Amino acid sequence: MDQRKILLAKLEALDALDDKHFPVVTLDEYFLGNDQEFSIAPNQWEYGRPAIQELYAHFKSIAQRPDVQGVYVGLHQDWSEALDGDDWPAAENIHIYTSASQEDADQWVEGLEADGITPGWPYGKHAASPDPQDGCQVYTVYWD
C-alpha cells in the first residue's frame, strides 16, 4: 500500500474517533511520499515557501531539538477531498510541542513564509493528539 493510501486510512479512522476537530499526524506520516507542493501553505508556494521536502527536513530538525517533545501536522478541514482523487490531503498547520519560549519558537519559522507561530490549538485539540509533557506547551505554525 502506498504512503498516501496509508495516510488516508489513518485520517478516516481519526475522523471517526473525533469528527469535531481536525486530525493530527506525525511528520513522517504526512510528508513521506508527498511531492504535492500545494498540499500545505499553497498560497506561499513559489512566493518564498521552501519546497515540500525542505519543509519536512526543517521540521524534522526542530523535532530533534532537546527542548521539543514532538512535531505534528494538523490537517485542513478539506482533507477528505483527497479521498475522491489523486491529491495529497491538505494540511492547515504544524504543531510543535516544546518547553521553549515563544521568542525562541518564533525564530524556528524564519524563512518558511509562515504567518506566525502562536500558542495553543487554533481549532481545538483532536481527541487522538498526544498531550504535552509537563513543562511543554503546543505552538501552532500557520500560513494565512
N, C-alpha and C positions, 0 to 999 in steps of 0.2 A: 504494500500500500504506500502511496506517495505521501510526502510530508503535508501537502495541502489537505488531502483526504483525512489524514490523522488529525490535523488541527480542526477541521470542520466537525468531525465526530466528537472531539472533546468540547468544542463550543456548543454543540447541540446538547450535550449532557450537562454542561454548566448552565445553559439557559433553562433546561428542565428543572434544575435544582433551585434556581433563583432567577425568575424572569423579570424581576423588578429592577435589577442592577445589571450593568454591562459586564460580561465575562472578563476575566483577567487570566493571562497565561504567561509562562516563562519566556525569556528572551529567545531561547533555543526553539521552543515550540512555535513562536511567531516568525522568527527570521530564517531558520534553516529551510532552504528550498525556496525562499521568497525572492523573486527577482523583479517583482512588480513595483516600480518606483512610486506609483501613485497610491499604494496601499496605506501609507502613513505620511502625514503632512504634505498632501498633494499640492497645496497652494504654494508651498515653498520649494518644491522640486523644480529645478532649473532656475531658481531665484536665490541660490545660496545654500539650500539644504544639502548636506552631503548625500552621496549615493546610498542606497538602502543597505548595502553590505558594510559601508563605512559607519553608518549609523549603528548598526549591530555591533561592530567592533568597538565603537565609542562607549556604548552602554555596557558591553561585556567588561571593558576596562574599569568602569565605575563599579561594577558588581564585584570586582576583585579587591577593592579597597577594604582595609581592615575595619573601617567605620561604617560599612554598608552590609546590611543583613541580606538584601536581595533587590533585584530589579525586575519588574514585570511590565507586560504590555496590556494596556486597557483597550478593549475593543470599542469600535464605534457603534452607535445604535443601529446602523445599517449593515452590520457584519453579515447578517443572514442572506443578503442579496447574493453573496458569493455561492450560496447553495444552488443557484439556478444558472450558473455559468462557469467560466474558467478563471474568474478573477480571484485574487487572494482576498481573504476577509479584511475589511477596512479597520484600521486601528485609530483610536482617538488620542491616546496619550501614553506616557510611560510613568510608572510609579516606582519611586526609589525609597526603600526602607533604610533609614540611616540614623545614626546618632549625631551626624554633622549638623552644624548650624545652617541657618538659611543663607547667610553670607557665603559660606563655603559651597553649599549646593548651587547657588547662583552661578558660580564660576564653572561648574561642571557642564553647563549647557551653552557656554560661549561657542560660537561658530556653528551652531546647529540650526540657526534661523528660527529657534523656538520663540514663542511669545512670552515665555516665562516659566518659572517653577514656583509652585505655591504649596503650602502645607495642606494636607488632607485629601479627601476623595471628592472631586467636584460633583459626581453623580451618585454618591453613596458607595459603600463597600459591598462588593459581591459576597454572598454567603461562603463561597469556597476560597476566598482570598485569605492568605495567611495573616495572622495577627502579628503586629510588630513586637519584637522582643522588648523587655524593659530597657528604657533609655533610648529607644528608637522611635521615630515617627515616620509618617509617609509624606513624601513630597511628590507632587504631580507635575511632570513636564508637559506643557501643552503648546499646540500650534493653533493659531486663530481660534 
